[in-house]
Amino acid sequence: MLKINNLHVKLEEEDKQILKGLTLEVPAGEVHAIMGPNGSGKSTLSYVLSGRDGYEVTDGEAELDGEDLLDMDPEVRAAAGLFLAFQYPVEIPGVGNMTFLRTAVNAQRKARGEAELTAGEFLKEVRVKAAELQISPDMLKRPVNVGFSGGEKKRNEILQMAMLSPRMCIMDETDSGLDVDAMRLVSEGVNALRSPDRSFLVITHYQRLLDHIKPDVVHIMSNGRIIKSGGPELALEVEQNGYADLLAEAD
Amino acid sequence: MTGTTDLEVREGVDRETVEAVQNMGSYKYGWNTEIEMEYAPKGVNEDIVRLISEKNGEPEWMTDWRLEAYRRWVTMTEPKWAMLNYPEIDYQDQYYYARPKSMEEKPRSLDDVDPKLLATYEKLGIPLKEQMILAGVEGAEDAPSEGRKVAVDAVFDSVSVGTTFKDELAKAGVIFCSISEAIREHPELVKKYLGSVVPQSDNYFATLNSAVFSDGSFVYIPEGVRCPMELSTYFRINAENTGQFERTLIIAEKGSHVSYLEGCTAPQRDISQLHAAVVEIVILEDAEVKYSTVQNWFPGDEEGKGGIYNFVTKRADCREARAKIMWTQVETGSAITWKYPSCILRGDDSQGEFYSIAIANNWQQADTGTKMIHLGKNTKSRIVSKGISAGQAQNTYRGLVSMHPRATNSRNYTQCDSLLIGDKCGAHTVPYIEVKNNSSRVEHEATTSKVDDDQLFYCRSRGMDEEEAVALVVNGFCREVLQALPMEFAMEAQALVAISLEGSVG
């Protein structure tokens, strides 16, 4: 599904190298977690994969289903099945949440040559999915993320994920700012979406999210590279001992 | 209307916006209808003024009124205080009168409307039924109509070419016709109210209009009548080098109610065309008028060549107690916009509202805003202005709020937001506030922001292309104003916002 090979990325403005030869493969149907200390380049990885401006790829490649991801505009990546759940979802004043969602869903369908959803079809689907995430009809009408609590914003990201049915989901610290109940809701939402032809890359600081969303593989990232990969037990090791030992081992 | 249907309609609007962005190339209305035109000679003088008056079959008092205005105009100078830069206008190098030749033989007979003219209406999106009525098709009035009824008075260059639904309006006692017809058929009303809100001497452009206006619309809503349908005028400038000087007069008698829509388009030309209109609205006790404009005249090309120079005077006089006016405008076109729809709040407890979206892209310049003149006690006004600048454009909000000594306990709230796209455009806010009593309150809020890269990236990461993303964010910015528009206009306006910002990013 997602294949990243020897990826080198620097910030355009500061001429600062962030990713230094990152290699990673997420096969179809698997959930991979990336953990790592602050500043290791986790968020940069998610932005580069989704096509945000401001980063320059100096070497390496990233492919989605064999297609060169780095060459595509962000909207083309989205239509190809890539989704990023933002760490800080963006507010868009005046644009109804529902309008935003429907515009997005139909833009992707159109790009893929599929028929657009009618208002009725869309409404039916969004209501069911919103209810599962305990998103109120009121929240669907309010402007995108404006005045949403931290938990509401993250649930809204998962709703978008559910409506857009991407094949490759990247979640950037989706657990940050969530209380226990919100974490459970978000995790249930994600678990419901797990399927043999959908993969997840879950970026997190903490093991506790991984109690809810059970990963197949855990990667430890430091200084722009993956320094160790293993099973779910690797996350428990980090939880108990911190990163120090792992970092020392890598050096 | 239930919540569901309401929502579905709104959802539909956005799909159309997106389609509009994708389907349209440059200026959508950049076509020219090849209809033979009859012109008066170029330039303006007393003979031309007399000729226009004669062509319209006007009585002597009207000719005299025009001449009086003309004589005043030659003594006046063009105002230069607006933040607008344009080459000197040669007023003698314009045509002041042009009309389709097919109207000449049997003027005002709908049977003789040129089929090309009807094709023009079709391109403008005038509903089929109204086209049939305009064409004088027998029984057209009884044909099933598509959706909500809107009566249309179309002004093609200088001449009004027909008013639809006249009979149905007549049953309600509403008069909706061209101003030239009103001058002939209802002289007592025209004499009483013409120039009573915007006097002949008001300003350079209004005075010129008073002398040479060729046609326009007239609306009279009798006491206590709620107009059974929305009234609409389509103005269109088609002939080359013609100024369009239309004059609109709306009279709302006690307790009456009317919603009036004005839509404008003009074909694409590389020579600038002059437009100087006057709209006067008289609102009596407890009456309410809603006046909505969507203006998408040719704004000039990407290098700033051509486009309409739009110098317009619009004013409503809330003459008696509890009268209410609401102006809503979406200004996306014209190379130059000079326009300040104003409210005179003369009656006690009268109310004025002004909602505006002004978009300036490429080399467009807009200097627009409103005046709220509070004369009566307990009067209220509200101003919501959304200015969007892109390309090299300059967008100025200029507004006056004036509380006179007698206007005790009056209130104004002004909200003035500017949005910038790119780094070569400008937004300016020039508020004038005068308060001459101690019990009134004036609030002014202003913000300036840029279209945020994070917002655009967020939209694009969800699958929208860059132009869809900009259109969505900008439509969100304009939401309060779009909501103030009648539904049909809101859809058109959303699509227009998207179209007029094409190519503004990337």
Interface residues (C-beta under 8 A of the other chain):
Chain A: S50 G51 R52 D53 D73 P74 E75 R77 A78 A79 F83 L84 F86 P89 V90 E91 I92 P93 G94 V95 G96 M98 T99 F100 R102 T103 A104 V105 N106 A107 Q108 A111 E116 A119 G120 F122 L123 K141 P143 Q160 L164
Chain B: T4 L7 E8 R10 E11 G12 D14 R15 V18 D452 D453 D454 Q455 F457 Y458 C459 R460 S461 R462 G463 M464 D465 E466 E468 L472 V473 N475 G476 F477 C478 R479 E480
